[in-house]
Amino acid sequence: MCRSQLIYRKIKLKKAFTLIELIVVTVLLTILVGFVAWTFIVGLRTWNSAMNRADIRQNGNIAIERMVRDLGRTVTITDADDDTITITVDLDNDGTEETVTFDMSGTDLQRTVDGTIRVLSPDVETFELSYRDVDDNLMSIPADVSNQAKRDNIRVVGISLDMSKSDDSITLVSSAYCRNQGT
């Protein structure tokens, strides 16, 4: 047997991959990697959406909690509208009443204390207030709150915040009972 025939036999006996087999494996791996990448991207989008909702919910809850606390200690409501309220309240228990205003500036819910503005929450789309009197009747705005005597009848302030960040939005609703109002 000549040498070339021996080499041919050795090559023939070796098992190897054909080009078709390599192409099939490459296509299958590409499909698998594509599916894993797609699943990962969907997971990241879901996680990002959940983080946005948690962020705006936390900011909104802190803002509403602060508003309810201040409104609950209200001595006098000096201005009341459907998207702004100004109250007097002794915030630091020193016997001197501070003037506090809650209103919107762009998408920021603001709390102004004696001229000092602080953002309570960003990402606010709408800020709405409603008012109820001593008998729990809904007061129309501005007719029922147009003068101080009518504002002294306010006992409950309803608060509604529509908040959004990216494509995620939530609505938070609460109410504050004005314990010291009109006493």
N, C-alpha and C positions, 0 to 999 in steps of 0.2 A: 504494500500500500504506500502510495506516495504521500509525501508530507502534506500537500494541499488537500488531499482527501481526508486526512486525519483532522486537520483544522476545520474543514467543513462539517465533519461529524460532531466535533466538540461544540461548534456554534449551534448546530441543529438540536443538540441535546439540552442546551441551556434554555431555561424558561425566561421570557422577556415580555414586556408590555408592548402592545402594538400602538400605533398612532391613534387609532379609533378609541382604544381603551383610555388613553390619556385625555383625549377630548371629552369623552363621557364623564370621567372623574372631575375634570376641570369645570364642566357645566354644572354638575351636581353640587360641587363645593361652592360655586358662585351663587347658585340658588339658595343654598343653606346660609351662606354669609349674608346675602341680601335679606333673607327672612329675619335673621338675628339682628341685623342693623335696623330694619324697619320696626321690630319689636322694641328695641332700645330707644329709638326716636319717639315712638308713641308713649313709652314710659316716661321719658324726659318731659314731653309736653304735658302729660297728666300731672306729673310732679310739679312743674312750673305753675300750672293752673291752680293746683291745690295750695301752693305757697302764696300765690296772689290773693286767693280768697281768704286764707288765714291772715294775711297781712292787713287787708282792708277790714276784715271783721275785727281784728284786734284794735286797729286804730279807731274804728267807729265805736266799739264798745268803751274804750277809754274816754272818747269825746262825750258820749252820751252819759257815762257815769259821772264825769265832771259837771256836765250841765245839770243833771238831776240833783246832784249834791248842792250846787249853788242855788238852783231854783227852789229847792226844799227849804233853804234858809232865807229866802227872799223876805225883805221887809216891805218894799214897795216895787211895783212894776211901773216904770216911768214911760216906757214905750213898748208897744206890742203890735207886731205886724205878722204877716204869714211867713216871713223869712228872716225876721230879726226881732230880738227882744232885748230891752235894757232894763236892768233891775238894780236896786240898791240892796246891799247885803254886807254885814260885818264879817268879812272873811277871816280876819286874824283875831277876832274876839277882843279888840282893844277899845271897843265902845264907839269907834268911828266907822260909819258906813262907807263902803267903796261902791263905785258905780261900775257895773259889769254889763258888757254888751256881747251877745252872741250873734254873729252874722257871717255871711259868705264874702269871700274875695276870690274871684275866679273859681278854682276848684278846691280852695282851702276853707275849712270851717274855722273861724277865728273867735277867740275870746279876748276881749279888750277890758282891762282892769285899769280904771283911772288913766286912760290914754295909752297904756302899754299893751301892745298887740302881741298875742301869742297864737300860733297855729295849733288848734286842737287836733285836726285831722286833715291830711291831704286826700286827694282822690274822691272828693264829694261831688256828685253830680247835682243833686237837689237837696235842699234843707228846708223842711216845712214844719211850721208850728200851728197848733190848733189850741183853742182855749175853751175851758168849761167853767161855768159859774158855780155858785154855792149849791144850787139845786141840780147840778150835773147836766145842765143844758149846754149844748154846743153853742158857742158865741160866734156870730158872724164877724168877719174881719173886713174893713176896719170899723164898721158902724157900731158894733157893741163894745169896742175898746177904744173909741175915739177920744174920750176924756178920762181924767183921773178917777172920777167917781165910778165910772163903768169898769176901769181897769182894776179897781179895788175889789170888784166882785169875782175876779179870776181866782179859782182855787186849784185847777189842774191845767198843766201845760202839756199838750201832746207833742212829741218830737218824732220826726221821721227823717231818716237819712238814706238817700239812694247813693250808693258808692260803687265805683268801678275802677278797675286797673287792668290794662290790656283788654282782653275780651271777657273778663270775669266781672260780674256785678252782683251786689247783694242789696237788700233793703233792711234797715234796722229801725225798729219802732220801740218807743218807750214813752212813759209819761212821768211827770213830776208833780207831786202834791205840794202846793205852796203853803206850808204850815203856818208861817208867821204873817202871811199876806192879809191885810185888812184888819189886823187886831190892834 
